[in-house]
């Protein structure tokens, strides 16, 4: 969520705005959404939205994230391989879903809208990266991975490969791909 602006948010109003932005995103895509349409759907004023969010990208990303977060829990099975496999597989399942495919629109729009690109990185990519970092860090602490393991690089190799397939090559993106990628990666980083 963005830094607090104005008076505290009314939870019902906030949820209505987030739900409206998410529904409109799924129905019409990012480019067709306006603050006016979100306000109309949520039955609030545009001023209410701007009081809590600085722009369209921020409210849409918060709406998207509030819906997506429940579908992307962080596992803790006691095995770094299994935790990364579950985390990455959940992300793949989400990315190939109707809701997840919206990310391609957002990334595309972000190429010409630096504000949206920053919102996307801040609200979606960085939180997912922190989750993955924590999983790998536990693996290092438990001695499952090399002490000098480059966690950032590992994350890029696993999750970057998924986004590369989704956004660039169009090759199949599924849990079998995740399994194969992790087996290859873990051969080089396990202790």
N, C-alpha and C positions, 0 to 999 in steps of 0.2 A: 504494500500500500504506500501511497505517497505520504510525505511529511504532512502533519496536521495543518490544515488551513481553516481559519474561521472557527466557529463553535463546533463542539463534538458532533459526530454523525449520529443520526437516528438510524438504528440498525435496520428497521423495516424499510425505510426509504433507501438506505444504502443497498440492501439486498434487492430491492425492486430495480434500482438502476443497474446493478451488476447483472441481474437476470435479463433485463431488457437488452443490454449491450451484447450479451452472449447470444441470446435468441436471434437478434438482428444479424449478428456475425454469421451464424449458421444459415440463416435464411437468405441473406443477400450478399455476403462477402464484405470485406473491410471497406473497399472503395465506395460502396453505396451507403454506408452508415454516416449519419450526421448527428451532432449533439441534439439537434431538434427532434430527430426521429427517436433517439434514446429517451429524451425527456417526455415525448408524447407517449411512448410505450410504457414508461415507468410512472406516468401520471405525476410528473414533477416539473418544476421550471428549469430552464436552461441554467439560470443563476445557481440553483441548488447543485447542479452537476459541476459547474465551474468553481463553486465554493470548495469542493472537495478534490477535484482533479484539474490539472493544468491544461489538458487538451484531450481530444478524441482518442488518441493512441493510448493514453494512460488509463482512461476508463474502460476501454475495450480490453486492454491487456489485463486489467484487474478482474473484469468479468470473466475473461477466458481462464485466468489462473484460478479463480475461485471454483470454477467448474472442473478444471483439470487436476488440481491438487489432490482431490479425493481419489482419483484414479491412479495416482502415482505414489503409493506409499513407499517408504524406505525400509527395506527388509533388514533383519538382523538375525541370521540363522547361526552365526558363529563360524561361518566359512566365507572368506572374502570372495572366492570364485562363485559360490552359490548366490551370495548377496548381489554381486555385480550382474550375474546372469539374470536374476529375478528383476532387478532394477532396470536393466537394459531391455529385457523382454517386455516388461510392462510399458516402457516407453515406446518400443516398436509397436506393440498392440494399440497403443493410443495414437501414434503417428499415422497408422494405416486406417484408423477409424474415420468416420465422417467428421467428427470433431477435430481430430488431430490433423487432418488434411488442410484445415484452415491455416495452419502454420505456414504452409507454402505461400498462401496469399499474403500473410503478414510479412514474411521475409521479402517477398517480391515488392510489396508496397514500400518496405523500409529502404529499398535501394534508391528511391527518389525522395524519401521523407526521413531525414536524419533524426527527427524527433521520435518517430515511430521506431526506428532502428534502435535508438537508445532505450526506449521503453521495453522493447522486445528483449534486448540483452539484459536489462536490469531486472525485469519482472519474470522472465521465463528462463533464459539461458543461465544466468548466474546462480539462481536458486537450485536448478538441476545440477549444476557443476559443483556447488557446495555439498549437495547430498552425495554425489559420487565421490567427492574428495574424502568425505567422512568414512565412506565404506572402505576405500583403499587405505586410508590412514589406520583404520582398525586392523586391516590385514598386516600392515607393517608392524604395528604394536604387538600383535599376537604371534609374530614371527613367521607368518605365512608368506610374506613377500620380503624381498631384499631390503635391508635397512636404507640403502641409498636409492631406492625405487623413485623414479621421477613420476610422481603422481599426476602432475599436470599433463605430461606426455601420455600417460596411460589413459587418462580421460579423453584426450584428443583422439587417440587411436581407436577407442571403443565407440564413443558417441559421435566423433567426427565422421567416422566411416558410415554411421547410420544416416546422418544428415547428407553426406555426399551422395549416397544412393537415392535418398528421397528427393533431393533438390537438383542433382546434376545428371547422374547416369540413368536413373529410372529402373535400375536393376531391382530384382525382388528384395524386399525388405521384410524379413520375417524372423521368428525366433530361431530357426535353423541357422540363419546367417549370424545371429548373435552368438550362438553356441560355437560355430566354427571360428569366428573372430576371437572369442575369448580363449579358446584352446590355444590358438596360435600366440596370442599375447602372453598368456600365463606361462608358456614354455620358457619365455625369456625373463620373467620377473619373479617367479616363485623362488623362495630361499632354499 
